[in-house]
Amino acid sequence: MRLMRPAIIAFSLAVLASCSSQEEGFEKIIPILKESPSARAQVIDKCMSQHMSPEMLDEVAFYVRSQRSEAKRLFCQRMTTGLASGRISYADFKALFQQKKVTPALVSALKGR
C-alpha cells in the first residue's frame, strides 16, 4: 500500500487538472503532499512526463525566470512545492489548468517566492 499511495496521488492530481468538481479530492491530497517527500517526487515525475510545446516552454520559462531547458523542471518543482505549502489553492490550480489563466498566487509560486 505504501508504494501505491504516491502513484495514486500523482494520478489524482493529473485527473484534477481535467475535472471541474474535484475540490474535495484536491483538499484531501494536499496534506499528503505536505507530509510525503515521495509523494511530491511522484507528482514532479508525473509533471515532467507531460508534453509541453515550445511556445508553452517559453511562457513557463518567463514565469519561472529560467532558460527554456530548465523551465519544465522548475515549473514542476515549484507547482508541487506551492501545492504542498498551501500557497497554491484549488482555485489557482483550476484557473491554470482549466481556464489557462495565471493568478497572482501562481506567479509568486512559480517565481520561487
N, C-alpha and C positions, 0 to 999 in steps of 0.2 A: 504494500500500500504506500509506503514511504516514497518509492520511486515514481509511482503513478501520480502523486499529488502535484509535483511541478508540471508534469505533462498536461494534466487536466487544467491547471491554471493557465498555461500557455495557450491551450486550445480555447479556453473560455474567454481570454482576452481577445483572441482573434475573432471569435464569434461576437463578442460585444461590439467590436468595431463595425459590424454589419447589421446589428439589431437595434431597434429603437426603444424597446420596452424592457431593458435588462438592467436597470439601475440597481435593483436589489441584489442581483448576482454580482455586479460590479462592486458594491459595498461589501460583500462577503469576501471577495478576492483580495481587496486591498490590505487587510490585516495580515493575510498570509504572505503577501509580497513584502510587507514591512518586517516580518519576523524571519523569513527564509531566504538566505543568500542563494540557495539552489533554485528556488522558485524564480527569483529575479534573473538568474543566469539563464533559465529556460525561456523566460519571456524575451530576454535580449536575443537569444539564439533564434527564436521564432521570428522576431522582428527582422533580424539580419537576413533571414532566408526569404523575405518578401522582396519582390522585384520593385525597383524604383527607376523610372525613366530618367534620362539625362536632365530633362527640364526640372523634374522633381528633385533630383540631387542638387541642382544649382540652387533651388529655392531653400532646401534643407540646409545647404552649406551657408547660405546667408543667415539663417536663424541661429545656427549653432556656431557661427563665426569660425569656419574652418575651410580647408581645401575640400574640393569635391571628394577626393579619395578617402577622407576621414569622416565625411558628413554623415553617412549612414550609421556608422558605429556610434558616433557621438549622439545622434538623434535617438537611437535605440536605448543607449545607456541613460541619457537624460530624461527621456519619456518614462522609463521604468523607475528611475530614482524619483521623479516628480510624482508618479502614481503612488509609490510606496510611502513617500513622505507626506502625502496629502496635499501637496501644492497644486496638483492637477486633479480637478474634480470630475465627476461624471459628465457634467455639462461641458467642460472643456474638452474632454475626450470625445464626446458626441459631436461637438462643433467641428473638431478637426476631421474626424473620420466619416461623418455623415454629411456635414454641410460644407466641408472644405474651408472652414474659417479658422483663423488663428486668434485665440483670445489673449489678453494681456498675461494671464497666468501661464499659458503655454509659452509665450515669448520669453518670459522670465525663466522658466524651467529649461527651455532649450538653450538659452544663453548661459546656463550653468549657475544661475543665481539662486 
